[in-house]
Amino acid sequence: MVFEEINLNKHQNRVIEFRRDTFITSFGDDSAFEEDDYLSWLNEKIKQFPKGFVLAKEDDCYIGQLELTIREYEGYDIGYVHLYYLIPEMRGVGKGTALHNYAKDFFGKYDVSEYHLRVSPSNMAARQFYHKIGMEEVGSEFNGKVIRMKGYL
């Protein structure tokens, strides 16, 4: 697997497709997905963390996407996973570990010792994967719509 930095001129349709699928997988539909807001946010974050926004590629096919930043949480800097994504046929076959290793390497360059993400309570496959890689649930947020999880480098 190789990782290619997202270039919105080249990859806009792909990242929209992948992000839209995450809404369907996590919440059952994509009615809350705001394409223009997402592209605006993505454009700003790519400027800040270009190596944190990448597409995963295998055999000349895009199979996944990562969105990673550094942010402040309770007074200290943490790594933050905005998105771990694999296309459906690549889920559950060990590809998530490669995404996770890339994320850990990215966070390590910023000298943070902890990273977080949020996951839908109903996305049991994702929650099982996060537990498998050593993350723990911190608690519910946004009136129970998501669970915050954390892991350590």
Disulfide bonds with the S-S distance in Angstrom:
none
